[in-house]
Amino acid sequence: MKLREILHHKGSDVLSASPSDTLGDAVLSLVKNNCGALMVMEDDRAVGIITERDVLRACAELPQPLAASVRDHMTTELITATPDDHVEHVMGLMTNHRIRHLPIMEAGKLVGIISIGDVVKSQHDELSNENRYLKQYIQG
């Protein structure tokens, strides 16, 4: 299965923050939307990602972390995939880099984001379908 199929079912809406937002703003958005990461966008361009883990690091390091800027705590070295990448490849990528959220880029533009939960769900659905077809085949 390709990531394009996951995005087709999930949708391509991406929650975002600005580099000038505070971590407090980012936390409110993460909680409000029940998600673990926000893409950091500047002039319609992905410049980073801010995750729960980034916020926790800031909390451990700073006396008043929620007043700090997203720019100072976001991850800027983005690991990305394309809609035509296969789920199996992405599983390895996310595992090796220990990331739970993966921006999907096409022709230099952000077209979506997937989580490790999306990947696990797609694998589970695929294996469930395969199992059902095999049972039908065996039972005649």
PEKABEL-V762648 format. One record per backbone hydrogen bond with DSSP energy under -0.5 kcal/mol. NH is the residue of the N-H (numbers start at 1). CO is the residue of the C=O. If there is no record, write none. Layout:
<<NH:CO> <NH:CO>>
//
This chain:
<<3:85> <4:83> <5:2> <6:2> <7:3> <8:4> <9:5> <10:6> <11:7> <17:39> <21:18> <23:68> <24:66> <26:22> <27:23> <28:24> <29:25> <30:26> <31:27> <32:28> <33:29> <34:30> <34:31> <35:30> <38:50> <39:15> <40:48> <41:17> <41:39> <42:45> <45:42> <47:40> <47:45> <48:40> <49:75> <50:38> <51:49> <52:36> <55:51> <56:52> <57:53> <58:54> <59:55> <60:56> <61:57> <62:58> <65:62> <67:64> <68:65> <70:21> <71:19> <72:69> <73:70> <74:70> <75:49> <76:74> <78:76> <80:78> <81:103> <85:82> <87:1> <90:86> <91:87> <92:88> <93:89> <94:90> <95:91> <96:92> <97:93> <98:94> <98:95> <99:94> <102:114> <103:79> <104:112> <105:81> <105:103> <106:109> <109:106> <111:104> <112:104> <114:102> <116:100> <119:115> <120:116> <121:117> <122:118> <123:119> <124:120> <125:121> <126:122> <127:123> <128:124> <129:125> <130:126> <131:127> <132:128> <133:129> <134:130> <135:131> <136:132> <137:133> <138:134> <139:135> <140:136>>
//
